[in-house]
Amino acid sequence: MSFLIALLPLFCLSRAMAFQPKVTMTDTTGAHTKSPSSLTFTASTDQRFFFFNDTRNEEGRRVPVSVYGVRAGFLFPGKRDRSAFQGGRSASFKAGAGFYFVNQSLNRPGLLPNTTASVTRHLRIATVYYERYILRRKAFEMSMPLEIGYGHSRYERNDDPSNEHEVARGVFIPAGVGVLSAYQFPTLRWFRPLHWFGFNVLAGYRFVLKKDVPESQINYTGFYVSIGPSFFLENLTADVKAWRQRRKKTRS
């Protein structure tokens, strides 16, 4: 319920802007572009690596756990020109929602010390985010994402020798802040899809504001990082829009 209430302002805002074009009216060749004047839909996959206290190697060092997710939202145009935003990519900030999940097996003592039981952890986290751009210059951009969400945990404990099986569930409210840098590949006229892709580097810290989980489950406060490919949906939609306009002009 808390997550639905958090989503309500974003839903109302998107409905209020529904009568405006959702796609940037740009020529994405990189030579000259026009700044967006309305909301632009954007979406991307988002794989992160969380560092949990219970996931360590033989030396006792934390081992990153892969967290898979997807997020979608809107690019909001700036109300005034900013010198740090050049090259036609002048969106002021991004806002939307995301969903993340983890399925992990722990076969070594950690959550349940001094036992031989294995534990399977399932995490599901829904978030809303606000991402303010610090720098957006042609192919490179830097931003600061702020997140808050609602998480659900499920732990399955299996003890083969004693044939015991136990399930524990809990909920928590995570919040996070980070710094993200992204680079999009340059445009090639003979292969335009190249600039739909790029890569990003994200580093941040996650706070657990409230939790209601069994004592055997850990606190999820800690660092996270993300290094991986990036897909720029706004570049794809801009290319499709430009192609339709050229086709319409040719027919007329």
GIMOVEN-V573589 format. One record per residue. N is the residue number from 0. PHI is phi in whole degrees, -180 to 180 (* if undefined). D_FIRST is the distance of its C-alpha to the first C-alpha in Angstrom with 2 decimals. Layout:
BEGIN
n | phi | d_first
N | PHI | D_FIRST
N | PHI | D_FIRST
END
This chain:
BEGIN
n | phi | d_first
0 | * | 0.00
1 | -61 | 3.82
2 | -66 | 5.38
3 | -65 | 5.14
4 | -65 | 6.32
5 | -67 | 8.68
6 | -77 | 9.95
7 | -58 | 10.88
8 | -61 | 14.10
9 | -65 | 15.26
10 | -64 | 14.94
11 | -63 | 16.86
12 | -66 | 19.39
13 | -67 | 20.10
14 | -68 | 20.66
15 | -67 | 22.96
16 | -98 | 24.99
17 | -64 | 25.12
18 | -88 | 28.72
19 | -101 | 30.01
20 | -60 | 31.32
21 | -99 | 28.93
22 | -119 | 31.79
23 | -68 | 34.02
24 | -88 | 37.53
25 | -135 | 39.45
26 | -100 | 42.41
27 | -91 | 41.18
28 | -73 | 44.68
29 | 96 | 44.30
30 | -75 | 47.47
31 | -156 | 45.86
32 | -135 | 42.37
33 | -105 | 40.77
34 | -64 | 37.72
35 | -65 | 34.55
36 | -118 | 34.08
37 | -150 | 30.72
38 | -62 | 27.43
39 | -126 | 28.03
40 | -71 | 25.60
41 | -143 | 25.54
42 | -154 | 24.17
43 | -164 | 25.30
44 | -78 | 25.02
45 | -150 | 24.29
46 | -99 | 25.78
47 | -124 | 25.59
48 | -122 | 27.32
49 | -93 | 25.58
50 | -109 | 27.86
51 | -98 | 26.77
52 | -65 | 28.96
53 | -92 | 29.49
54 | -115 | 30.80
55 | -136 | 34.38
56 | -90 | 37.81
57 | -64 | 40.99
58 | -84 | 41.72
59 | 85 | 38.46
60 | -87 | 37.07
61 | -66 | 33.48
62 | -112 | 33.09
63 | -66 | 30.51
64 | -111 | 27.91
65 | -72 | 27.10
66 | -119 | 23.51
67 | -100 | 23.20
68 | -160 | 20.88
69 | -146 | 20.82
70 | -141 | 19.66
71 | -145 | 20.25
72 | -175 | 20.47
73 | -131 | 23.21
74 | -87 | 26.30
75 | -103 | 26.91
76 | -69 | 30.66
77 | -75 | 32.31
78 | -83 | 33.63
79 | -147 | 36.79
80 | -71 | 38.96
81 | -126 | 38.54
82 | -63 | 41.41
83 | -78 | 39.20
84 | -109 | 37.91
85 | -136 | 40.78
86 | 85 | 41.53
87 | 84 | 39.33
88 | -110 | 36.00
89 | -101 | 35.01
90 | -60 | 31.24
91 | -82 | 29.99
92 | -157 | 26.50
93 | -128 | 23.87
94 | -145 | 20.12
95 | 177 | 17.60
96 | -137 | 15.14
97 | -141 | 16.09
98 | -142 | 15.60
99 | -134 | 17.72
100 | -147 | 18.94
101 | -137 | 21.63
102 | -127 | 23.82
103 | -134 | 26.44
104 | -107 | 29.15
105 | -116 | 30.67
106 | -99 | 34.11
107 | -107 | 35.43
108 | -56 | 34.66
109 | -168 | 31.78
110 | -67 | 28.72
111 | -120 | 31.11
112 | -65 | 34.40
113 | 63 | 37.73
114 | -133 | 36.66
115 | -102 | 37.46
116 | -72 | 34.11
117 | -100 | 32.24
118 | -127 | 28.51
119 | -110 | 26.32
120 | -106 | 23.18
121 | -123 | 20.29
122 | -119 | 17.69
123 | -132 | 14.93
124 | -130 | 13.53
125 | -108 | 11.64
126 | -135 | 12.72
127 | -118 | 13.60
128 | -139 | 17.19
129 | -130 | 20.02
130 | -126 | 23.50
131 | -88 | 26.50
132 | -81 | 29.87
133 | -94 | 32.64
134 | -147 | 35.34
135 | -148 | 35.69
136 | -132 | 39.29
137 | 55 | 40.35
138 | -89 | 39.30
139 | -115 | 37.71
140 | -146 | 34.53
141 | -136 | 32.76
142 | -145 | 29.29
143 | -127 | 26.83
144 | -80 | 23.24
145 | -117 | 20.48
146 | -134 | 17.12
147 | -150 | 13.84
148 | -158 | 11.15
149 | -138 | 9.21
150 | -119 | 11.75
151 | -127 | 12.59
152 | -118 | 16.23
153 | -139 | 18.61
154 | -117 | 22.20
155 | -113 | 25.03
156 | -102 | 28.22
157 | -124 | 31.47
158 | -120 | 34.81
159 | -60 | 37.51
160 | -59 | 40.47
161 | -95 | 38.86
162 | 57 | 36.86
163 | -106 | 33.66
164 | -139 | 30.14
165 | -138 | 26.99
166 | -123 | 23.30
167 | -126 | 20.92
168 | -122 | 17.17
169 | -162 | 15.00
170 | -132 | 12.09
171 | -155 | 12.75
172 | -117 | 11.95
173 | -95 | 14.90
174 | -136 | 16.62
175 | -151 | 19.92
176 | -141 | 22.96
177 | -156 | 25.85
178 | -127 | 28.90
179 | -121 | 29.43
180 | -120 | 32.84
181 | -135 | 33.44
182 | -133 | 36.67
183 | -105 | 37.30
184 | -66 | 40.50
185 | -69 | 43.24
186 | -83 | 44.02
187 | -117 | 46.88
188 | -60 | 48.30
189 | -86 | 49.35
190 | -149 | 45.96
191 | -64 | 43.23
192 | -59 | 40.29
193 | -59 | 41.08
194 | -82 | 39.36
195 | -78 | 36.09
196 | -120 | 35.76
197 | -176 | 36.05
198 | -146 | 34.65
199 | -140 | 32.41
200 | -130 | 32.22
201 | -129 | 29.11
202 | -134 | 29.04
203 | -161 | 26.31
204 | -132 | 24.81
205 | -111 | 21.40
206 | -111 | 20.09
207 | -102 | 17.63
208 | -76 | 16.23
209 | -155 | 14.72
210 | -145 | 15.08
211 | -138 | 15.05
212 | -130 | 17.55
213 | -59 | 20.95
214 | -62 | 23.93
215 | -73 | 25.44
216 | -91 | 22.80
217 | -89 | 23.53
218 | -83 | 22.00
219 | -90 | 21.00
220 | -65 | 22.33
221 | 161 | 25.22
222 | -82 | 26.90
223 | -146 | 26.34
224 | -137 | 28.69
225 | -149 | 28.94
226 | -136 | 32.25
227 | -177 | 32.50
228 | -70 | 33.11
229 | -134 | 31.36
230 | -119 | 31.18
231 | -99 | 31.46
232 | -62 | 30.13
233 | -63 | 31.26
234 | -70 | 34.83
235 | -63 | 34.74
236 | -66 | 33.57
237 | -66 | 36.19
238 | -66 | 38.90
239 | -64 | 38.01
240 | -63 | 38.12
241 | -65 | 41.46
242 | -65 | 42.88
243 | -65 | 42.07
244 | -66 | 43.69
245 | -65 | 46.80
246 | -65 | 47.05
247 | -66 | 46.79
248 | -66 | 49.42
249 | -64 | 51.73
250 | -67 | 51.57
251 | -78 | 52.32
END
